[in-house]
Amino acid sequence: SLSGYSIIIVLQGIDRERVERMEARLKEDILREAELYGGTIMVIHESDDGQIFDLWEHVNSEVVQTPLEVFKSLETEGLPVKYARVPITDGKAPKSSDFDTLAINIASAPKNAAFVFNCQ
């Protein structure tokens, strides 16, 4: 049964490069697993009413992308995007250097720039 299925991994003080290496490794693992199952992997979903279920999803290297790869593909398409990543541990206060990095990127952006922030 998948009910109550939950794994939370907290990596305090992790830097951008390590996060990106972990994402690249996860992508490799997903694609390797897909090779074993005819180009599919089992993905756990949650319905609107909170029910947990699994489905086999078809995947390949074009649909499995890291956030960095997504931004690079947008740049390749000619979109004016800039990728700046500042990993901040959930539930912890950001380091002063995190604020500095955010402030520098926001201050140097064009006035009509849009920003995308997300958490894990």
FENZIHU-V357295 format. One record per residue. SS is DSSP state (2 for helix, 1 for strand, 0 for the rest). OMEGA is omega in whole degrees, -180 to 180 (none if undefined). Layout:
{{SS	OMEGA} {SS	OMEGA}}
This chain:
{{0	-180} {0	-177} {0	-179} {0	-178} {0	-179} {0	174} {0	179} {0	178} {0	179} {0	178} {0	-176} {0	175} {0	-178} {0	179} {0	-176} {2	-176} {2	180} {2	177} {2	-178} {2	176} {2	179} {2	178} {2	178} {2	178} {2	178} {2	178} {2	178} {2	180} {2	179} {2	-178} {2	177} {2	178} {2	180} {2	177} {2	-179} {2	-174} {0	174} {0	178} {0	180} {1	172} {1	177} {1	-179} {1	178} {1	-180} {1	174} {1	-180} {0	180} {0	-180} {0	174} {0	179} {0	179} {1	177} {1	-180} {1	177} {1	173} {1	-178} {1	175} {1	-179} {0	172} {0	-175} {0	177} {0	-178} {0	176} {0	-178} {0	173} {0	176} {2	179} {2	179} {2	178} {2	180} {2	178} {2	179} {2	176} {2	176} {2	180} {2	178} {0	178} {0	179} {0	-177} {0	-180} {0	175} {0	-179} {0	175} {0	-173} {0	180} {0	179} {0	178} {0	-178} {0	179} {0	178} {0	179} {0	177} {0	176} {0	176} {0	179} {2	178} {2	176} {2	178} {2	179} {2	-180} {2	178} {2	-178} {2	179} {2	-179} {2	179} {2	-178} {2	-177} {0	-179} {0	175} {0	-178} {0	-178} {0	-178} {0	172} {0	-179} {0	177} {0	177} {0	176} {0	175} {0	-176} {0	none}}
